[in-house]
Amino acid sequence: MNIPEQIENYITSQPEPKRSDMEELHTRILQALPGCKLWFDDGKDSENKTVSNPNIGYGFYTIKYADGKTREFFQIGMSANTTGISVYILGIKDKKYLAQTYGEKIGKASVTGYCIKFKTLKDINVDVLITAIQNGVELTSEN
């Protein structure tokens, strides 16, 4: 199964209204980041044990570890959680940036150093979320 099929299966496996919200958000992210690399992480480790929620990933950046090793990873992630949807904006060095820049504008969401968590799209300003995603990619690309 290819990555777009894995993503489609993951989204369609979600209950409503989460499924429709994830479909809309997936489409909006693809429009905001045309040609980005797509990822799908099923949340399982090498022993097939579940270690995290599955994630849809968009774009990529290189993580640099203290020992000099590097690893490619997605810049933007979207995942269903027990109460709604989480959007991850990875690689921003300033862990206060997202909350300070978008926390008051986005609506009813929890905003941390790299995660924007909300129950449904109707609770947030989706345009602000898309702007945060695009801005996060720009900042990450500069790092």
Order of alpha helices (4+ residues) and beta strands (2+ residues): alpha-alpha-beta-beta-beta-beta-beta-beta-alpha-beta-beta-alpha
